[in-house]
């Protein structure tokens, strides 16, 4: 029996028995086909998590290839048995574009009731009570009321059941003989023969009642204790901890905000690359669309202090322009207030002013403006290597707290800064201890704030409490999912948040044909960069071990082997053309450098010794490694090269260049440039390997949102990159002759792809990363929570 099969799974009026393979409804069995039962069991065992369709089919049909329709039929049958529906999912929710999620609360109940180890046994407790009666003959009669046993229960002696001292305690055998006396004839005769016998009998009754009373009390206490412990283990919370209530179950939520009085929540919904805005009334759970779906992406939502208006930051015009708009909270026409804004806004306590972040190539600035967008002025600035993220205005109006960091989620120096509204002076409001910090919300008393932060690179963003001004930090949640945004009511007793999870897998597409693409990994590995080795194996980064490390596997996904372990963050790998080395970025020495190891993971050698060194790529002759570097005091990615044997590094360019790659003939380097804004659109630059001005520049079409990753095509006459159009990521080809880009793949699933071509150009490997997200409500903010 597996570990998971040691329990019943209980949800609502249902109980799932994994051993007898049956589903009970209020104790009555419900008929389920074997594969429908397997489908339900897989969903229930992963309750609260999205299981992709391919993964679910692999679990239910591990040794067979079946059509997706088989899974759909199982889901339909289960919903019918559970009285569920896709429109109002109480048990099984469909996550569009991904798979399914079991959304009901699941409780575990043991299949058997083994005796818990609770210290001294109950017989020992009873023995202690009987210690004073050593040597006395104790006849236990039938006791009326609560101690009256059913027929056939009492048989034998208490001596053999309870006392290890038969010489000291003599107990008469008691039979339940259906005569109504419950005692042996001799005992009954003694009971009526006179006063002494009656007194002795009464004393013995009291002792017996005391013994069994203690047993009942003890058993009840232990049961209650175990139930509470089990309940806490199931839910991951105690009565003093924050309660999390899901409000949506579609995986399509973007941003959210709760009104100051807690009556309304506004949130965005993204489907097929378009986003709409919805308003939900908490008292009735009803929601209505207040802005129809459009080609926009919401970056922040904020209610005015009086709750009458809603401020929204969103990207428009194919993502090239970010704007701030304001509209009546219950719906209306949004008025455009200002452009070029890179964060959600925060309002002063009286609502007369706002603050937001505006980034440029040179600096990150915290801007203050009037509530209508006028009278803008810069309050504070930071370098882009430690830029402002999300601001929050304190309740007394004196300080604006803001998350800050390098933007690199593997930099363990991220934290919260406090900026004085009077003079813009900055000071640390928390220790720079996190791998990522993002959202900030002040508590009502001004003595602390709630933030979303990631403690280590392999953990999810959780909610933390940071005291102010002391800066002491304490984590409040420990969920497997991550928190994307926070929004508190005015009294700070209720919070709306967006909770998301990472879905990640690796695909292989023969010839780049998405129609023949097959997934070769199952479960969650949090996959990153992928590349082919010369022998056709796939080298990839994954967090399957709990840390981001480099792995290798066969082209079909078999033979997975971990190559790095217990040595910091290791990723962005590339393989030398002869297959001898794997070159990668690692912070095992404290900062990110370029490292080399043998193809089996042995003999690691550090090739560079500066800082911020990433994205290595081997030259076709195997002699050089080019890479990006951005030291901590710079925000410019420049291109450098170093011998694969180590030595002095040489800078190749002075301009911004991200993820450089070398052409198959070794003559040219291509890299990404730009930030995607109207003033600095994404483009691919091609320069000579030997140095010199750009040979070609390709501006990415405005309707494409690319990842800044480029590869030379196997024919060496075009460039490939991954980009999103209509919410779906695909690989695109840019011919070197400057003609129109061509879509190489035609995937229909959500997510963002990193990819690589096999050395013979016949296969394409892709790692997909997607983040389905939902709206949740958090409450029970007691003093014990902080």
C-alpha positions in Angstrom: 0.0 0.0 0.0 1.4 3.4 -0.9 1.7 6.2 1.5 -1.2 8.0 -0.1 -3.3 4.8 0.2 -3.2 4.8 4.0 -6.1 7.2 4.2 -9.7 7.7 3.0 -10.2 11.0 1.2 -13.2 12.9 2.4 -14.8 15.9 0.6 -18.3 17.2 1.2 -20.6 14.2 1.6 -18.2 11.9 -0.2 -15.6 9.4 0.9 -13.0 7.9 -1.5 -11.6 4.6 -0.5 -8.4 3.9 -2.5 -8.0 0.3 -1.2 -11.5 -1.0 -1.9 -11.6 1.4 -4.9 -15.1 2.8 -4.2 -16.7 6.2 -3.9 -19.3 6.6 -1.1 -21.9 9.3 -0.9 -23.3 9.6 2.7 -22.1 6.0 3.2 -23.7 4.6 0.1 -21.5 3.4 -2.7 -21.7 5.0 -6.1 -20.9 3.1 -9.3 -17.7 4.3 -11.1 -15.9 2.8 -14.0 -12.3 1.7 -13.1 -10.6 4.5 -15.2 -13.1 7.1 -13.9 -12.1 6.1 -10.4 -8.4 6.4 -11.3 -9.0 9.8 -12.7 -10.8 10.9 -9.5 -8.1 9.5 -7.3 -5.4 11.3 -9.2 -7.2 14.6 -8.9 -8.0 14.2 -5.2 -4.5 13.2 -4.3 -3.3 16.5 -5.9 -6.1 18.5 -4.5 -5.7 22.3 -5.1 -3.1 21.8 -7.8 -3.7 22.0 -11.6 -2.9 18.7 -13.3 -2.3 19.1 -17.1 -4.3 16.8 -19.4 -1.2 15.0 -20.6 0.0 14.3 -17.0 -3.5 13.1 -16.0 -3.7 10.8 -19.0 -0.3 9.4 -18.2 -1.4 8.6 -14.6 -4.7 7.0 -15.6 -3.3 5.1 -18.7 0.4 4.6 -17.8 1.0 1.9 -20.4 -1.3 3.0 -23.2 -1.7 5.8 -25.7 -5.3 7.0 -25.7 -7.2 10.0 -27.1 -8.0 13.0 -25.1 -11.7 12.2 -25.5 -11.3 9.2 -23.1 -10.2 11.6 -20.4 -13.1 14.0 -21.2 -15.6 11.2 -20.9 -14.2 10.3 -17.4 -14.4 13.9 -16.3 -18.0 14.1 -17.5 -18.9 10.9 -15.7 -17.3 12.1 -12.5 -19.1 15.4 -12.6 -22.4 13.6 -13.0 -21.7 11.3 -10.0 -20.6 14.2 -7.9 -23.5 16.4 -8.9 -21.0 18.9 -10.3 -20.8 21.1 -13.4 -18.2 22.9 -15.4 -20.0 26.2 -15.0 -20.2 26.1 -11.2 -17.4 23.7 -10.2 -17.7 22.5 -6.6 -15.3 19.6 -7.1 -13.6 19.5 -10.5 -12.6 22.7 -12.2 -11.5 23.0 -15.8 -8.5 25.2 -16.1 -8.7 26.4 -19.8 -5.6 25.6 -21.8 -4.1 23.5 -19.1 -6.1 20.7 -17.5 -8.1 20.1 -14.3 -8.0 21.0 -10.6 -9.8 19.4 -7.7 -11.1 22.4 -5.8 -13.1 21.0 -2.8 -11.4 20.8 0.6 -10.1 17.3 1.1 -9.7 15.7 4.5 -7.7 12.6 5.3 -9.2 9.9 7.5 -7.1 6.8 8.4 -8.1 3.5 6.9 -7.4 1.8 10.2 -7.2 3.2 13.8 -3.8 2.2 15.1 -3.2 2.9 18.7 -1.3 6.2 19.0 1.8 6.4 21.0 0.6 8.8 23.8 3.0 7.9 26.6 1.6 5.6 29.4 -1.0 3.1 28.2 -4.6 3.3 29.4 -4.2 -0.1 31.3 -1.3 1.5 33.2 -3.5 4.4 34.1 -6.2 2.1 35.4 -3.6 0.0 37.3 -2.6 3.1 39.2 -6.2 3.7 40.2 -6.4 0.1 41.6 -3.1 0.3 43.4 -4.9 1.0 46.7 -7.0 -2.2 46.4 -4.2 -4.7 46.3 -5.3 -8.1 47.8 -9.0 -7.2 47.8 -11.5 -9.3 45.8 -13.2 -7.0 43.4 -16.3 -8.2 41.7 -17.5 -5.9 38.9 -21.3 -6.1 38.5 -23.3 -4.7 35.6 -23.4 -1.0 36.0 -26.5 0.9 34.8 -26.5 3.8 32.5 -23.5 4.8 30.6 -21.4 1.9 31.9 -24.0 -0.8 31.1 -22.2 -2.9 28.3 -24.0 -4.6 25.4 -24.5 -8.3 25.5 -21.3 -10.3 25.1 -18.9 -7.4 25.7 -17.7 -8.2 29.3 -16.2 -11.6 29.4 -13.1 -12.7 31.3 -11.3 -10.9 34.0 -10.1 -7.3 34.5 -7.1 -8.9 36.1 -5.8 -10.4 32.8 -6.8 -7.3 30.8 -5.5 -4.6 33.1 -3.3 -5.7 36.0 0.2 -7.1 35.7 -0.1 -8.1 39.4 -2.4 -11.1 39.6 -1.2 -11.9 43.0 -2.3 -8.5 44.4 -5.5 -7.9 42.6 -8.1 -10.7 42.4 -11.0 -10.0 40.0 -13.9 -12.3 39.6 -15.0 -13.3 36.1 -18.1 -11.4 34.9 -20.6 -12.8 32.5 -23.4 -11.0 30.8 -26.0 -13.9 31.1 -29.2 -12.1 29.9 -30.6 -12.5 33.4 -30.5 -8.8 34.2 -28.0 -9.2 37.0 -24.8 -9.2 35.1 -23.1 -11.0 38.0 -22.3 -14.6 38.9 -24.9 -16.3 41.3 -22.4 -16.3 44.2 -21.8 -12.6 43.8 -25.6 -12.0 43.7 -26.2 -14.0 46.8 -23.4 -12.1 48.6 -24.9 -8.8 47.5 -28.2 -9.5 49.3 -26.8 -11.3 52.4 -26.2 -8.2 54.5 -25.0 -4.6 54.9 -21.2 -5.4 54.7 -21.5 -7.1 51.4 -23.7 -4.3 50.0 -21.2 -1.7 51.1 -18.3 -3.7 49.6 -20.3 -4.0 46.3 -20.9 -0.2 46.3 -17.2 0.5 46.8 -16.4 -1.9 44.0 -18.9 -0.2 41.8 -17.4 3.2 42.5 -13.9 1.9 41.7 -15.1 0.3 38.5 -16.9 3.4 37.5 -13.8 5.5 38.2 -11.6 3.1 36.1 -13.9 3.1 33.1 -14.6 6.8 33.5 -10.9 7.6 33.3 -10.6 5.4 30.3 -13.5 7.1 28.5 -12.1 10.6 29.4 -8.6 9.6 28.3 -9.7 8.1 25.0 -12.0 11.1 24.3 -9.1 13.6 25.1 -6.7 11.7 22.9 -9.2 11.5 20.1 -9.8 15.3 20.2 -6.1 16.0 20.4 -5.4 13.8 17.4 -8.3 15.3 15.4 -7.0 18.8 16.0 -3.4 17.9 15.1 -4.6 16.1 12.0 -6.8 19.0 11.1 -3.9 21.4 11.4 -1.8 19.1 9.3 -4.4 18.9 6.6 -5.1 22.6 6.3 -1.6 23.9 7.1 -3.1 26.4 9.5 -4.3 26.8 13.0 -7.2 28.8 14.4 -5.0 31.9 14.8 -3.6 31.8 11.2 -4.8 33.4 8.0 -7.7 31.8 6.3 -7.6 31.6 2.5 -10.8 31.3 0.5 -10.8 30.7 -3.3 -13.0 33.1 -5.2 -12.3 32.0 -8.8 -11.3 28.6 -10.2 -10.5 29.2 -13.9 -6.8 29.9 -13.8 -7.4 33.1 -15.8 -7.1 35.9 -13.2 -4.6 38.7 -13.7 -4.6 41.5 -11.2 -7.1 42.3 -8.4 -8.0 45.0 -5.8 -10.5 45.1 -3.0 -12.4 48.3 -2.1 -11.6 50.1 1.2 -14.9 49.0 2.7 -14.4 45.4 1.6 -17.7 45.3 -0.4 -16.2 44.9 -3.9 -13.3 43.3 -5.6 -12.3 44.2 -9.1 -10.1 41.8 -11.1 -8.9 41.2 -14.6 -9.4 38.0 -16.6 -7.2 37.0 -19.5 -8.2 34.7 -22.2 -6.7 34.1 -25.7 -4.3 37.0 -25.3 -7.0 39.5 -24.3 -8.0 40.9 -20.9 -11.3 42.1 -19.5 -12.2 43.7 -16.2 -14.8 42.3 -13.7 -16.4 43.6 -10.5 -17.5 41.2 -7.9 -19.8 41.9 -5.0 -18.6 39.9 -2.0 -21.9 39.8 -0.2 -23.7 38.1 -3.1 -20.7 36.5 -4.9 -22.1 37.9 -8.1 -19.7 39.4 -10.7 -20.2 41.5 -13.8 -17.9 42.6 -16.6 -17.2 46.3 -16.4 -14.7 46.5 -19.3 -14.9 44.1 -22.2 -11.9 42.0 -23.4 -9.3 43.9 -25.4 -5.6 43.7 -26.4 -4.4 45.1 -23.1 -2.6 43.7 -20.1 -3.5 45.0 -16.6 -0.4 45.7 -14.4 -2.1 47.2 -11.4 -5.6 48.0 -10.0 -6.2 50.5 -7.1 -9.4 51.8 -5.6 -9.6 55.5 -4.6 -9.6 56.1 -0.8 -13.3 56.8 -0.8 -14.0 53.7 -3.0 -15.7 55.8 -5.7 -13.1 55.4 -8.4 -10.8 52.8 -9.8 -7.3 53.5 -11.1 -5.8 51.0 -13.6 -2.4 50.7 -15.1 -2.3 48.7 -18.3 -0.3 48.1 -21.4 -1.9 49.1 -24.7 -1.0 49.4 -28.4 0.4 45.8 -28.6 2.2 46.3 -25.3 4.3 49.3 -26.5 2.6 51.9 -24.2 1.7 51.7 -20.5 -1.0 54.1 -19.4 -2.8 55.1 -16.2 -6.6 55.4 -16.5 -9.4 56.3 -14.0 -13.0 55.3 -14.1 -16.1 55.1 -11.7 -15.7 52.0 -9.6 -18.9 50.4 -10.6 -18.2 50.9 -14.3 -18.0 53.7 -16.9 -15.6 55.1 -19.5 -11.9 55.1 -18.4 -10.2 58.5 -18.6 -6.6 58.5 -19.7 -4.5 60.3 -17.0 -0.8 59.7 -18.0 1.6 57.5 -19.9 4.9 55.8 -19.2 4.2 54.2 -15.9 5.8 50.9 -14.7 4.0 50.0 -11.5 0.6 50.0 -9.8 -0.1 53.4 -8.2 -0.5 54.1 -4.5 -2.5 56.9 -3.1 -1.8 59.4 -0.2 -4.1 58.9 2.8 -6.2 61.9 1.8 -6.4 60.7 -1.8 -5.0 64.0 -3.2 -1.8 62.6 -4.5 -0.4 59.4 -6.0 3.0 57.7 -6.3 4.3 55.3 -9.0 7.5 54.0 -10.6 8.9 55.1 -13.9 11.9 53.3 -15.3 14.3 54.2 -18.0 17.6 52.9 -19.3 19.5 55.1 -16.9 17.5 55.0 -13.7 14.4 53.9 -11.7 12.4 56.8 -10.4 9.7 57.1 -7.8 7.3 59.8 -9.0 4.6 61.8 -7.1 1.7 63.5 -8.9 -1.7 64.8 -8.2 -4.6 62.4 -8.2 -5.5 63.6 -11.7 -2.0 62.9 -13.0 -0.8 66.6 -12.9 2.1 68.2 -11.2 4.5 65.2 -11.6 7.9 65.4 -9.8 10.6 62.9 -9.0 10.8 62.1 -5.3 13.7 59.5 -5.4 15.8 57.5 -7.8 17.8 54.3 -7.8 20.0 52.5 -10.4 18.3 50.0 -12.6 20.5 47.3 -11.0 18.4 47.9 -7.8 15.2 49.3 -9.2 11.9 50.3 -7.5 9.1 47.8 -8.0 5.7 48.4 -6.2 5.2 51.4 -3.9 2.8 51.7 -0.9 2.0 55.0 0.9 1.9 54.8 4.7 -1.3 55.5 6.6 0.3 58.6 8.2 1.4 60.0 4.8 5.0 60.4 5.9 6.7 57.4 4.1 6.4 55.5 0.9 7.6 51.9 1.2 8.7 50.2 -2.0 10.1 46.8 -2.9 13.4 47.0 -4.7 16.0 44.7 -6.2 18.0 43.8 -9.3 15.1 42.1 -11.1 17.2 38.9 -10.9 15.2 36.3 -8.9 18.5 34.6 -7.9 19.9 37.8 -6.3 19.6 37.3 -2.5 19.8 41.1 -1.8 16.2 42.1 -2.5 14.3 44.0 0.2 12.0 46.9 1.1 13.1 50.6 1.2 11.4 53.5 3.0 11.4 56.8 1.2 10.6 60.0 3.1 7.8 62.0 1.4 9.4 65.3 2.7 12.9 65.0 1.2 13.1 61.7 -0.7 15.7 60.2 1.7 15.9 56.4 1.5 16.6 53.8 4.1 16.3 50.1 4.4 12.9 49.1 5.8 13.8 45.4 5.9 16.9 43.3 5.7 18.0 42.6 2.1 17.5 38.9 2.5 15.1 37.7 -0.2 15.6 36.3 -3.6 12.6 38.3 -4.8 10.3 41.0 -3.3 7.3 42.5 -5.0 4.0 43.7 -3.5 3.8 45.9 -0.5 0.7 46.9 1.7 0.7 48.9 4.9 -1.2 47.7 7.9 -3.8 50.0 9.5 -1.8 50.9 12.5 1.3 51.9 10.5 3.5 49.6 12.6 4.1 47.1 9.8 3.4 46.0 6.3 2.6 42.9 4.4 4.8 42.0 1.4 5.1 39.2 -1.1 8.6 37.8 -1.1 10.6 34.7 -2.1 13.1 33.5 0.5 15.1 31.3 -1.8 15.3 30.8 -5.5 13.5 27.5 -5.3 10.5 28.7 -3.2 7.2 30.3 -4.0 6.4 34.0 -3.3 4.7 34.0 0.1 3.2 36.7 2.3 5.5 38.1 5.0 4.9 40.6 7.8 7.6 43.2 8.2 7.5 45.4 11.4 8.1 49.1 11.0 10.4 50.7 11.7 12.3 47.7 13.2 12.3 45.8 10.0 11.8 42.4 11.6 10.3 39.9 9.1 8.1 36.9 9.6 6.5 34.6 7.1 2.7 34.3 7.4 1.9 31.8 4.7 3.4 28.5 3.6 1.5 27.6 0.4 2.8 25.5 -2.5 1.4 28.2 -4.8 2.8 31.8 -5.0 1.1 35.1 -4.3 1.3 37.6 -7.2 -0.4 40.6 -5.7 -2.0 41.9 -2.5 -4.8 44.5 -1.7 -6.0 45.3 1.8 -9.2 46.9 3.1 -9.0 50.1 5.0 -9.1 48.3 8.4 -6.6 45.8 7.1 -8.8 42.9 8.2 -9.5 41.4 4.8 -7.2 41.1 1.8 -7.7 40.1 -1.9 -4.8 38.4 -3.5 -3.9 36.6 -6.8 -2.5 33.2 -6.2 -0.7 31.4 -9.0 1.2 28.1 -9.7 3.9 27.2 -12.2 3.2 24.5 -14.8 6.3 23.5 -16.6 7.2 20.7 -19.0 9.5 19.8 -21.9 8.4 19.0 -25.4 10.1 17.7 -28.5 8.7 18.7 -32.0 10.1 16.7 -34.9 11.0 19.2 -37.6 9.5 21.9 -35.5 6.0 20.5 -36.3 3.7 21.4 -33.4 1.2 18.8 -34.7 3.7 16.1 -34.0 5.1 17.6 -30.7 5.1 15.3 -27.7 5.6 16.0 -24.1 8.6 14.0 -22.7 8.4 15.1 -19.0 5.6 14.6 -16.6 4.9 16.0 -13.2 6.5 19.3 -12.1 10.2 20.0 -12.6 10.1 23.7 -13.0 12.1 23.5 -16.2 14.3 26.3 -17.6 16.8 26.4 -20.4 17.1 23.4 -22.7 19.7 22.5 -25.3 20.8 19.6 -27.4 24.1 17.8 -26.9 25.9 16.5 -30.0 24.9 12.9 -29.3 21.2 13.9 -29.3 20.6 13.9 -25.6 18.9 16.9 -24.0 20.6 19.0 -21.3 18.2 21.1 -19.2 17.9 23.0 -16.0 15.3 22.0 -13.4 14.2 22.5 -9.8 13.1 18.9 -9.4 15.7 18.4 -6.6 14.5 21.5 -4.8 17.3 23.6 -6.2 17.9 24.9 -9.7 20.4 22.4 -11.2 21.5 21.0 -14.5 20.3 17.6 -15.7 20.7 15.5 -18.8 18.3 12.9 -20.4 17.7 11.0 -23.5 15.7 12.5 -26.4 12.6 10.6 -25.3 12.7 11.8 -21.7 14.2 8.6 -20.3 17.5 8.3 -18.3 17.2 11.5 -16.4 20.4 12.3 -14.5 21.3 15.2 -12.3 24.7 16.7 -13.1 25.1 19.5 -10.4 24.1 19.3 -6.8 24.6 21.2 -3.5 26.4 24.0 -5.3 24.2 27.1 -5.6 22.1 28.0 -8.6 23.2 26.4 -11.9 21.5 27.1 -15.2 21.7 28.7 -18.7 23.8 25.8 -19.9 25.4 25.2 -23.3 27.3 22.2 -24.7 30.6 22.4 -26.5 30.5 21.2 -30.1 32.6 18.2 -29.4 30.3 17.2 -26.5 33.1 17.2 -24.0 32.0 20.1 -21.8 28.9 21.7 -20.5 29.3 25.5 -19.9 26.9 27.2 -17.5 26.2 30.1 -15.2 26.5 29.5 -11.4 26.6 31.5 -8.2 28.3 28.7 -6.3 31.2 31.1 -5.5 28.9 33.8 -4.2 28.2 35.7 -7.4 27.3 34.6 -10.9 30.2 33.5 -13.0 30.7 31.3 -16.0 31.7 27.7 -15.2 32.7 24.6 -17.2 32.3 21.0 -16.3 32.7 17.6 -18.0 29.6 16.2 -19.8 29.1 13.8 -16.8 29.1 16.6 -14.3 32.6 16.1 -13.0 35.6 18.5 -12.8 33.9 21.9 -12.5 36.2 24.8 -13.4 35.4 28.5 -13.0 36.2 30.4 -16.3 35.4 34.0 -15.2 35.8 35.9 -11.9 33.9 39.2 -12.2 30.2 39.3 -11.2 26.8 39.3 -13.0 28.2 36.9 -15.7 25.5 34.9 -17.5 24.1 33.4 -20.7 27.2 31.6 -22.0 27.5 30.2 -25.5 30.2 28.1 -27.1 31.8 29.0 -30.4 31.5 26.3 -33.2 35.3 25.6 -33.0 35.0 24.9 -29.3 37.7 27.5 -28.4 35.7 30.4 -27.0 32.8 31.1 -24.7 30.9 34.4 -25.2 28.6 35.6 -22.4 26.8 38.6 -20.9 28.1 40.5 -18.0 26.4 43.2 -15.9 28.4 44.0 -12.7 26.5 45.1 -9.7 27.4 48.8 -10.3 26.1 48.7 -13.9 22.8 48.1 -15.7 24.3 47.4 -19.1 24.5 43.9 -20.5 27.7 43.8 -22.6 29.2 40.9 -24.5 32.5 39.4 -23.5 34.5 36.3 -24.5 36.8 34.0 -22.7 38.8 30.9 -23.7 37.1 27.6 -22.8 40.3 26.8 -20.9 40.0 30.0 -18.9 42.2 33.1 -18.8 41.7 36.8 -19.4 38.3 37.9 -20.6 37.9 40.3 -23.5 35.0 42.7 -24.0 33.5 42.6 -27.5 31.0 45.5 -27.5 30.0 48.6 -25.5 26.2 48.6 -26.3 23.4 46.8 -24.6 23.2 43.1 -25.8 21.2 40.3 -24.2 21.8 36.5 -24.7 24.4 36.6 -27.5 24.7 33.5 -29.8 27.3 32.7 -32.5 26.5 31.7 -36.1 27.2 28.2 -37.2 30.2 29.4 -39.3 31.6 31.3 -36.3 31.7 34.6 -38.1 28.8 36.6 -36.5 27.0 37.2 -33.2 23.3 37.8 -32.8 21.7 39.2 -29.7 18.5 41.0 -28.5 18.3 44.7 -27.7 15.5 47.0 -26.5 12.9 47.0 -23.7 9.8 46.8 -25.8 8.7 50.4 -25.4 7.7 52.7 -28.2 11.0 54.5 -27.8 13.1 51.3 -27.6 11.3 48.5 -29.4 12.6 44.9 -29.4 15.1 44.2 -32.1 17.8 41.6 -33.1 21.2 42.9 -33.8 23.8 41.0 -35.9 27.5 42.0 -35.5 30.8 40.5 -36.7 32.5 38.1 -34.3 35.7 40.0 -34.8 34.1 43.3 -33.8 32.7 46.3 -35.6 29.4 48.0 -36.2 26.1 46.1 -36.7 25.7 44.3 -40.0 21.9 43.9 -39.7 19.1 45.1 -37.4 15.7 43.4 -37.4 12.8 45.2 -35.5 10.3 42.7 -34.0 6.8 43.3 -35.3 4.6 45.2 -32.9 2.0 42.4 -32.6 4.7 40.0 -31.2 5.9 40.0 -27.6 9.2 38.1 -27.7 11.3 36.5 -25.1 14.8 38.0 -25.4 16.2 34.7 -26.7 17.5 34.2 -30.2 19.0 31.1 -32.0 20.6 30.7 -35.3 18.6 28.4 -37.5 20.2 25.1 -38.7 20.6 26.5 -42.2 22.6 29.5 -40.8 20.5 31.8 -43.1 17.9 32.9 -40.6 17.3 33.5 -36.9 14.7 32.0 -34.6 13.1 33.5 -31.5 10.1 32.8 -29.3 7.3 35.3 -29.2 3.7 35.6 -28.1 0.8 36.5 -30.3 -2.8 36.3 -29.2 -1.7 34.9 -25.8 0.0 31.9 -27.4 3.8 31.4 -27.6 5.4 30.1 -30.8 8.8 30.0 -32.5 9.3 32.5 -35.3 11.9 32.6 -38.0 13.5 35.9 -39.2 15.3 35.4 -42.6 18.6 37.3 -42.8 17.5 38.9 -46.1 15.1 41.0 -44.1 11.9 39.5 -45.3 8.8 39.1 -43.1 9.1 36.8 -40.1 7.6 33.4 -40.5 5.8 31.4 -37.7 7.7 28.1 -37.4 5.4 26.3 -34.9 1.7 26.4 -34.4 1.1 25.6 -30.7 -2.3 26.1 -29.2 -1.4 25.9 -25.5 -0.6 28.7 -23.1 2.9 29.4 -21.8 6.3 30.8 -22.7 8.9 28.7 -24.5 12.6 28.4 -24.3 14.0 26.2 -27.1 16.9 24.8 -29.1 17.4 23.0 -32.4 19.2 19.6 -32.6 22.6 19.7 -34.3 21.1 18.1 -37.5 18.2 20.6 -37.5 15.6 17.8 -37.5 14.2 18.3 -34.0 13.1 21.2 -31.8 13.1 20.9 -28.0 11.1 23.4 -26.0 10.6 24.0 -22.3 7.2 25.5 -21.6 6.4 27.6 -18.5 2.8 28.8 -17.7 1.2 30.4 -14.6 -2.5 29.8 -14.2 -3.8 32.1 -11.5 -6.9 32.6 -9.4 -8.4 35.2 -7.0 -8.4 34.4 -3.3 -9.7 36.2 -0.2 -7.6 36.2 3.0 -9.0 36.9 6.4 -8.6 36.2 10.1 -5.9 38.8 10.5 -5.6 38.6 14.3 -2.8 39.9 16.5 -1.4 36.3 16.6 -0.9 36.5 12.8 1.7 39.2 13.2 
